[in-house]
């Protein structure tokens, strides 16, 4: 069921600002506050992802795909016994791991 609430522009801005502080959209925030005021426990609400988390997710996905490609290169290098390619794949894997750790540290510093 949907319920419409009317706000002045100033009230809407205040609700949006309060919701943003909680990491929620205005509608989820209004529902949560209204249910609590009515003596009810609101259901769990998924918080919005912050800007850093919104960027980090796709980056981590791409790093995973790159890692998969490096593993395929390493497999071919190992099967052919190409020592230079094996060493290069190892360096790439180490570089990728450092980059992944650096990106994950950004996620930890966003909260």
N, C-alpha and C positions, 0 to 999 in steps of 0.2 A: 504494500500500500504506500502511496506517495502522499505527503503532506507539504503544502506550500507555505512558506513563511515570508512575510514582507519585511524588508529592512530599508531604512534610508541608506543613501550611499555611504554615509559616515558609519552607520551601524554595520553595514556589509563589510566595510574596510576593517573595522575593529574585529569582527568575527574571523575574517580571512587572516588577519595578523595573528590572532590568538591560535588559530588552527595551524598556521605555519610553524609557530613555536613548538607545537606538539608533533609536528611532522605529519599532519593530517590535512585532508581537503576540508573546505568549509562545511560541506554536507555531513561528512563523517563526524566532524567536531561537534556540529550542532546536534546531531543525533545522540552522541555520547553525553553531552552536557544536559540535554533535555531528559534523557532516561535517568541519569543520576539525580536530577532535580525531582523526578517523579518517584524516587526511591527504588528504582530498578537498577540492576547491574547490566551495563551495556555489553553486547557481545564483543569478543576481541576484534580489533580493527587493524588492518594492515597499514603500517605507516608508509608514507611516501618515501621513495628513495631520494636522498639528497643529491645535489648536482655531481659530487665526486663519484658516488656509487653508480649514478646513471652512466657515467663515462667509463668507469672501471670495468663494469660487467662485459661490455663488448670487447674491450682491450684484452681482458683475461681470456675471452673466447678465442680471439685471434692468436694470442700467445700459445694457447693449447693447440691450435691448428698448425702453427709453426713448429711446435715441439713434435707433433706427429710427423711432419715432413722431415725433420732432423732425424727422427728415429728410422724412417724409411731409408734415408741416405746412409745412416750408420749401418743398417742391415746389409745394404748392397756393398758398402765398403768392407765390412767384415767378411762377406761371402766371397769377395774377390781378393781379399788379403791386401788391399791397397793401404799401406801404412800411413801415407800422407792424408788420404781421405778419412781414415779412421781417426787420426789425430785432429783433423779439422772439424769433424763431426763432434768430437769430445769438447773442443773449444766452443763450438756453437751451442752445445747443450749447456755448458757452464755459463756462457753469456746469457742464454735464455733464462736460466734459473735465477741469475742475479737480477735481471730485468723484472721477472715475475715477482720476486721478493720486494723489489723497489715499488712496484705498482701496488702490491698488497699493503705495503706500509702507508701509502697514501690513504687507503681505505680506513686504516686504523686512526689516522690523524684527523679524519673528517668529522668524527663524532665528538 
